[in-house]
């Protein structure tokens, strides 16, 4: 990078830090720190949801997916929209009716504090593993563009994000998420514009070339539904269940909706985020396809670094700095959200909401240290990083979703039956993976397994009790 690029990045990092410290003055309680006083505009909450879930994986993997393949990834995003409609209809009403700080309070009210703590613990484990992968993805890009080591990239991103997150809380996080979302989406659009201006063929001819090469294929008609994750029905169904679970029972995502003024605003934020994710994925898939044309389809570009290589080797001074600021924006939005939600769930679910504002900040600091440590310990996988991140979440999402759906039943399940069902659901995912079943079905099978085992054990216990009384 040259001096103008470095100046852009330094100014960006300073602005984020100063804003977080300034915004921190408005936090007077843990309610302000974790839910923004329940007064967040729905548009800001919506952009924050999008920024949090896509993060730097959008930069790292999605252009690479289009570069190496086609646009069938959008089938998953179609399911995302439908999944969020389900969240808005089935789960959000209960959260607002009960006025919860953490969604796992619903489990505690219905099944007892032990199950609340178990559900929260599953969430915490899921987040630190999945976000460790996301964090690694960020460092991979920063390493490629700056020349810093992977460890140095992790530490720089972590320390800057930690500063504004600890001070400002969720209100700062969601507002900066919104700014960062606009910035990194602009990076994708700038890339598209730059390539179209600098290739030797007209835009229409470029798109025709991609279409003829099968690079714009949107629907995968493959009928191997259980083994092929990108078969249309498999991908859409997987997207629906993944979004239903991630945005319905993963506190990091739901936290933004809970910060809205009312249920109506939360629903707008939730469903709107699905539409914007679809549009955003389209932008970065198009960027990846055009990079394929720009580089002449060079097969030697390292997987998951196609976009990073393009930034380093082909963008002019100034634009390179803006794109890297976009990468850092995507990185920090996920990390800051993860830190705050991990701390919120810890305080509410594990500590019973008894922590003060300063203690909540110390807990946030502790979780930040854990995430940084995990990111430093991860190695790059030989599968696309974005898919690896989704797979990690899929191990636990099905079981968590089952707990929330069972909470709507009139049956009084015992903690033993629920806990056994949850463990069985996660175990089923491991067996499916060994059997070569597509990861898009993990949540579905885990959901069915958890509910079936919980019901079976509870019925057996009831029959045994009745027989003992006779």
C-alpha positions in Angstrom: 0.0 0.0 0.0 1.1 3.6 -0.7 0.7 6.6 1.6 -2.8 7.7 0.5 -4.1 4.1 1.1 -2.6 4.1 4.6 -4.0 7.5 5.4 -7.5 6.4 4.4 -7.2 3.3 6.7 -5.8 5.2 9.6 -8.5 7.9 9.4 -11.1 5.2 9.2 -9.9 3.4 12.2 -9.5 6.6 14.2 -13.1 7.7 13.3 -14.5 4.4 14.5 -12.6 4.6 17.7 -13.5 8.2 18.5 -17.2 7.7 17.7 -17.4 4.7 20.0 -15.8 6.5 22.9 -18.0 9.6 22.4 -21.2 7.4 22.1 -20.2 5.6 25.3 -21.3 8.7 27.3 -25.0 7.7 26.7 -24.8 4.4 28.5 -26.2 4.6 32.0 -27.3 0.9 32.5 -26.9 -2.6 31.2 -30.2 -2.0 29.3 -28.5 0.8 27.4 -25.3 -1.2 26.9 -27.0 -4.4 25.6 -30.3 -3.2 24.0 -29.7 0.5 23.3 -32.6 1.5 25.5 -35.0 -0.4 23.2 -35.1 2.7 21.0 -33.1 1.7 17.8 -34.6 2.8 14.4 -35.6 -0.3 12.5 -33.6 0.8 9.4 -30.4 0.9 11.5 -31.2 -2.4 13.1 -31.8 -3.9 9.7 -28.5 -2.8 8.3 -26.8 -4.0 11.5 -28.3 -7.4 11.0 -27.0 -7.5 7.4 -23.5 -6.3 8.4 -23.3 -8.7 11.3 -24.2 -11.9 9.4 -22.4 -11.3 6.1 -19.3 -9.6 7.5 -16.0 -10.1 5.8 -17.0 -13.5 4.5 -18.8 -11.6 1.7 -15.5 -10.1 0.7 -13.5 -13.3 1.1 -15.6 -16.1 -0.2 -18.6 -15.0 -2.2 -16.6 -13.3 -5.1 -14.5 -16.4 -5.0 -17.5 -18.7 -5.4 -18.5 -16.8 -8.5 -15.0 -16.7 -9.8 -14.6 -20.5 -9.5 -18.2 -21.4 -10.2 -21.6 -19.7 -10.8 -24.4 -17.9 -8.9 -26.2 -20.9 -7.4 -25.2 -19.6 -4.0 -28.2 -17.2 -4.4 -30.5 -20.1 -3.9 -29.5 -20.1 -0.3 -30.3 -16.4 0.0 -33.8 -17.1 -1.4 -34.4 -19.3 1.5 -33.0 -16.6 3.9 -35.9 -14.3 3.1 -38.5 -17.0 3.8 -36.7 -18.0 7.0 -37.0 -14.5 8.3 -40.7 -14.3 7.6 -41.0 -17.4 9.8 -39.0 -15.7 12.6 -41.2 -12.6 12.4 -44.4 -14.7 12.6 -43.4 -17.4 15.0 -40.7 -16.2 17.4 -40.5 -12.4 17.6 -44.1 -12.0 19.0 -43.1 -14.1 22.1 -39.9 -12.2 22.6 -41.7 -8.8 22.7 -44.7 -10.1 24.6 -42.3 -11.3 27.4 -40.1 -8.3 27.3 -36.9 -10.3 27.5 -33.3 -9.0 27.5 -32.0 -12.4 26.3 -34.1 -14.7 24.2 -33.0 -17.7 26.3 -35.2 -16.3 29.1 -38.1 -17.8 27.2 -36.5 -21.2 27.7 -35.9 -20.4 31.4 -39.5 -19.3 32.0 -40.9 -22.4 30.3 -38.5 -25.1 31.3 -36.4 -23.7 34.2 -33.2 -21.9 34.8 -31.0 -25.0 34.2 -32.3 -25.3 30.6 -31.9 -21.5 30.1 -28.2 -21.8 31.1 -27.8 -24.8 28.8 -29.3 -23.0 25.8 -27.2 -20.0 26.5 -24.1 -22.1 26.8 -24.8 -23.8 23.4 -25.1 -20.3 22.0 -21.9 -19.1 23.5 -20.0 -22.1 22.2 -21.5 -21.7 18.7 -20.6 -18.1 18.5 -17.0 -18.3 19.6 -16.3 -21.1 17.2 -18.2 -19.7 14.2 -16.9 -16.1 14.8 -13.4 -17.5 15.3 -13.6 -18.7 11.6 -15.1 -15.4 10.5 -12.3 -13.5 12.3 -9.7 -15.7 10.6 -11.3 -14.9 7.3 -10.8 -11.2 8.0 -7.2 -11.6 8.9 -6.6 -13.6 5.7 -7.7 -10.6 3.6 -5.8 -8.0 5.7 -2.7 -10.2 5.5 -2.9 -10.5 1.7 -3.5 -6.7 1.2 -1.1 -5.2 3.8 1.6 -7.8 4.0 1.2 -8.1 7.8 1.4 -11.5 9.4 -1.8 -13.3 10.1 -1.3 -12.8 13.9 -0.6 -9.1 13.5 -3.8 -8.7 11.4 -5.9 -10.5 14.1 -4.5 -8.3 16.9 -4.9 -5.0 15.0 -8.5 -5.6 14.1 -9.3 -7.0 17.6 -7.8 -4.1 19.5 -9.5 -1.4 17.5 -12.9 -3.1 17.6 -12.6 -3.8 21.3 -12.0 -0.1 22.0 -15.2 1.2 20.6 -17.3 -1.8 21.6 -16.4 -1.7 25.3 -17.1 2.0 25.4 -20.2 2.4 23.3 -22.2 -0.8 23.7 -24.9 -2.0 21.3 -26.0 1.5 20.3 -22.5 2.2 18.9 -22.3 -1.2 17.4 -25.5 -1.0 15.4 -24.9 2.6 14.1 -21.3 1.7 13.1 -22.6 -1.5 11.6 -24.9 0.6 9.4 -22.1 2.9 8.3 -19.8 -0.1 7.7 -22.4 -1.9 5.7 -22.7 1.1 3.3 -19.0 1.3 3.0 -18.3 -2.3 2.1 -21.3 -2.6 -0.2 -19.9 0.5 -1.9 -16.6 -1.4 -2.2 -18.3 -4.1 -4.2 -20.1 -1.5 -6.5 -16.8 0.4 -7.0 -15.1 -2.9 -8.0 -17.9 -3.6 -10.6 -17.6 -0.1 -12.0 -13.8 -0.2 -12.2 -13.7 -3.5 -14.0 -16.4 -2.4 -16.5 -14.3 0.7 -17.3 -11.1 -1.3 -17.7 -12.0 -4.4 -19.8 -11.6 -4.5 -23.5 -15.2 -5.6 -24.2 -18.5 -3.7 -23.7 -20.5 -4.6 -20.6 -23.2 -6.3 -22.6 -20.7 -8.5 -24.3 -19.1 -9.4 -21.0 -22.4 -10.5 -19.5 -23.1 -12.6 -22.7 -19.7 -14.2 -22.4 -20.4 -15.1 -18.7 -23.9 -16.4 -19.6 -22.6 -18.6 -22.4 -19.9 -20.0 -20.1 -22.5 -20.9 -17.5 -21.1 -18.5 -14.9 -24.4 -16.8 -14.3 -26.4 -20.0 -13.6 -28.8 -19.4 -10.8 -30.8 -22.6 -10.4 -29.1 -26.0 -9.9 -31.5 -28.7 -11.2 -29.4 -31.6 -9.6 -31.7 -34.2 -8.1 -29.2 -35.6 -5.6 -30.9 -33.6 -2.9 -29.2 -35.3 0.1 -25.6 -35.2 -1.2 -25.5 -32.0 -3.2 -25.9 -28.9 -1.0 -26.5 -26.6 -4.0 -29.3 -28.6 -5.6 -32.2 -26.1 -5.7 -34.5 -27.7 -3.2 -31.7 -28.6 -0.8 -30.2 -25.1 -0.9 -33.5 -23.2 -0.5 -34.7 -25.5 2.3 -31.3 -25.2 4.0 -31.5 -21.5 3.6 -35.0 -21.3 5.2 -34.0 -23.4 8.2 -30.6 -21.8 8.6 -32.2 -18.3 8.6 -35.1 -19.4 10.8 -32.6 -20.7 13.4 -29.8 -18.1 13.1 -32.2 -15.1 13.2 -34.6 -16.7 15.6 -32.6 -18.5 18.2 -29.1 -17.0 17.9 -29.0 -14.1 20.3 -26.4 -12.2 18.3 -28.9 -11.7 15.4 -32.1 -11.3 17.5 -30.4 -8.8 19.8 -30.8 -6.1 17.1 -34.5 -6.8 16.6 -35.0 -6.7 20.4 -33.5 -3.2 20.4 -36.3 -1.9 18.2 -39.2 0.2 19.6 -41.9 -2.4 19.0 -42.8 -5.7 17.3 -43.7 -4.0 14.0 -40.4 -2.3 13.7 -38.6 -5.5 14.6 -40.4 -7.4 11.9 -39.5 -4.7 9.3 -35.8 -5.0 10.3 -35.8 -8.8 10.2 -37.6 -9.3 6.8 -35.8 -6.3 5.3 -32.5 -7.7 6.2 -33.2 -10.8 4.1 -34.0 -8.7 1.1 -30.8 -6.7 1.5 -28.7 -9.8 2.0 -30.0 -11.1 -1.3 -29.1 -7.8 -3.0 -25.7 -7.7 -1.4 -24.8 -11.3 -2.4 -25.8 -10.4 -5.9 -23.4 -7.5 -6.0 -20.5 -9.5 -4.8 -21.2 -12.5 -7.0 -21.3 -10.1 -9.9 -18.0 -8.6 -8.8 -16.5 -12.1 -8.7 -17.8 -12.9 -12.2 -16.3 -9.8 -13.6 -12.9 -10.4 -11.8 -13.0 -13.8 -13.7 -13.2 -11.9 -17.0 -10.7 -9.2 -15.9 -8.1 -11.9 -15.0 -8.9 -14.1 -17.9 -10.1 -16.9 -15.7 -6.6 -17.5 -14.3 -6.8 -20.8 -12.4 -3.7 -20.1 -10.4 -5.3 -17.5 -8.1 -5.5 -19.0 -4.5 -8.9 -20.0 -3.4 -10.7 -17.5 -1.1 -8.2 -14.8 -2.1 -9.4 -13.9 -5.5 -10.8 -10.6 -4.4 -7.9 -9.8 -2.2 -5.5 -10.6 -5.1 -7.5 -8.2 -7.3 -7.3 -5.4 -4.7 -3.6 -5.8 -4.2 -2.5 -6.2 -7.8 -4.9 -4.2 -9.9 -6.6 -1.4 -8.0 -5.1 2.1 -8.2 -3.9 4.1 -5.3 -6.8 5.5 -3.2 -9.3 2.9 -4.4 -7.2 0.2 -2.7 -7.5 2.1 0.6 -11.2 2.4 0.3 -11.6 -1.3 -0.5 -9.5 -2.2 2.5 -11.5 0.1 4.7 -14.5 -1.9 3.5 -12.9 -5.1 4.4 -12.1 -3.8 7.9 -15.7 -2.5 8.2 -17.0 -6.0 7.5 -14.6 -7.5 9.9 -15.3 -5.2 12.8 -19.1 -5.4 12.4 -19.1 -9.1 13.1 -16.5 -9.0 15.9 -18.2 -6.1 17.8 -21.6 -7.7 17.5 -20.2 -11.0 18.8 -18.4 -9.4 21.8 -21.6 -7.5 22.9 -24.0 -10.5 22.4 -21.7 -12.9 24.2 -21.4 -10.5 27.2 -25.2 -9.9 27.2 -26.1 -13.6 27.2 -23.5 -14.2 29.9 -24.8 -11.5 32.2 -28.5 -12.3 31.7 -28.6 -16.1 31.4 -25.6 -17.3 33.4 -25.3 -14.5 36.0 -29.1 -13.8 36.4 -28.7 -10.2 35.2 -26.9 -9.1 38.4 -23.8 -7.5 36.7 -23.3 -3.7 36.7 -22.4 -1.7 33.7 -18.7 -1.8 34.5 -18.8 -5.5 35.2 -20.6 -6.0 31.8 -17.7 -4.2 30.1 -15.2 -6.4 31.9 -17.1 -9.5 30.7 -17.1 -8.1 27.2 -13.3 -7.7 27.5 -13.0 -11.3 28.5 -15.0 -12.6 25.5 -12.9 -10.4 23.2 -9.8 -12.0 24.5 -11.3 -15.5 23.9 -12.3 -14.6 20.3 -8.8 -13.2 19.6 -7.2 -16.3 21.0 -9.4 -18.7 18.9 -8.8 -16.7 15.7 -5.0 -17.0 16.3 -5.4 -20.7 16.8 -7.5 -21.5 13.6 -6.0 -22.8 10.4 -7.5 -22.1 7.0 -9.7 -25.0 5.8 -9.5 -26.4 2.3 -13.2 -25.7 1.9 -14.5 -22.2 1.3 -14.4 -20.3 4.6 -17.9 -19.1 4.2 -19.3 -22.6 4.0 -17.1 -23.7 7.0 -18.6 -20.9 9.1 -22.1 -22.0 8.2 -21.4 -25.6 8.9 -20.2 -24.8 12.5 -23.4 -23.0 13.2 -25.4 -25.9 11.7 -24.2 -28.3 14.4 -26.1 -26.5 17.1 -28.8 -24.4 15.5 -31.2 -27.4 14.9 -31.2 -28.3 18.6 -31.7 -24.7 19.8 -34.5 -24.2 17.3 -36.2 -27.4 18.6 -36.1 -26.1 22.2 -37.9 -22.9 21.2 -40.5 -24.7 19.2 -41.0 -27.2 22.1 -41.5 -24.2 24.4 -44.8 -23.5 22.5 -46.1 -27.0 23.4 -48.4 -27.5 26.4 -46.3 -30.5 27.5 -44.1 -30.0 30.6 -40.9 -31.5 29.3 -38.3 -32.5 31.9 -34.8 -31.0 31.7 -33.4 -34.6 31.2 -35.5 -35.2 28.1 -34.7 -31.8 26.6 -31.0 -32.1 27.4 -30.8 -35.6 25.9 -32.7 -34.5 22.8 -30.3 -31.5 22.4 -27.3 -33.8 22.6 -28.9 -36.3 20.3 -29.6 -33.6 17.7 -26.0 -32.4 17.7 -24.7 -36.0 17.5 -27.0 -36.6 14.5 -25.2 -33.8 12.7 -21.8 -35.5 13.2 -23.3 -38.8 11.9 -24.7 -37.0 8.8 -21.4 -35.4 8.1 -19.7 -38.8 8.3 -22.4 -40.2 5.9 -21.7 -37.5 3.3 -25.1 -35.8 3.7 -25.1 -32.2 2.4 -24.6 -29.6 5.2 -27.8 -27.8 4.1 -29.8 -30.7 5.7 -28.0 -30.6 9.1 -30.5 -28.2 10.8 -33.5 -30.1 9.5 -32.3 -33.5 10.8 -31.1 -32.1 14.1 -34.4 -30.4 14.6 -36.4 -33.6 13.9 -34.0 -35.7 16.1 -34.1 -33.3 19.0 -37.9 -33.1 19.1 -38.3 -36.9 18.5 -35.9 -37.9 21.3 -37.3 -35.3 23.8 -40.8 -36.5 23.2 -39.8 -40.2 23.4 -37.9 -39.9 26.6 -40.6 -37.8 28.2 -43.3 -40.2 27.2 -41.3 -43.2 28.5 -40.7 -41.4 31.8 -44.4 -40.7 32.1 -45.4 -44.3 31.4 -42.8 -45.5 33.9 -44.1 -43.2 36.6 -47.7 -44.3 35.9 -46.7 -47.9 36.1 -44.8 -47.4 39.4 -47.9 -45.8 40.9 -50.0 -48.8 40.0 
